[in-house]
């Protein structure tokens, strides 16, 4: 693990409850503060519900690594074709960064979608919640129809 991966994991674990509450507030007609929303989730659904979508979020920590891979791969291909050892021009680096970010985002989109769906899902303490895999599968089925 690199230090950035560890930082990403710590970030996910510390901020996930706020993301869950934020999505609930945004998608609700009821207006309340984030701390009140967190308290309501704990009381009605249990403490663990604040970490809904954590699995997908932890997998999404890989997004920058995927972006970096695409950037370096395409950059190497471009420089080999040119036969130059010099680097890219600033505008080329910018465009290549945008392309590699787009590719990384497309590659991790199913996880991003599952993350949001899981965070929005409400459950009572006695119900079971869906997993990341079943969220992706059910959403893919819906969109494939």
FENKA-V116798 format. One record per helix or strand. SS is the DSSP state (hx for helix, st for strand). FROM is the first residue (numbers start at 1). TO is the last residue. If there is no record, write none. Layout:
[[SS & FROM & TO] [SS & FROM & TO]]
This chain:
[[hx & 3 & 26] [hx & 34 & 45] [hx & 47 & 51] [hx & 54 & 60] [hx & 63 & 82] [hx & 90 & 120] [hx & 132 & 144]]
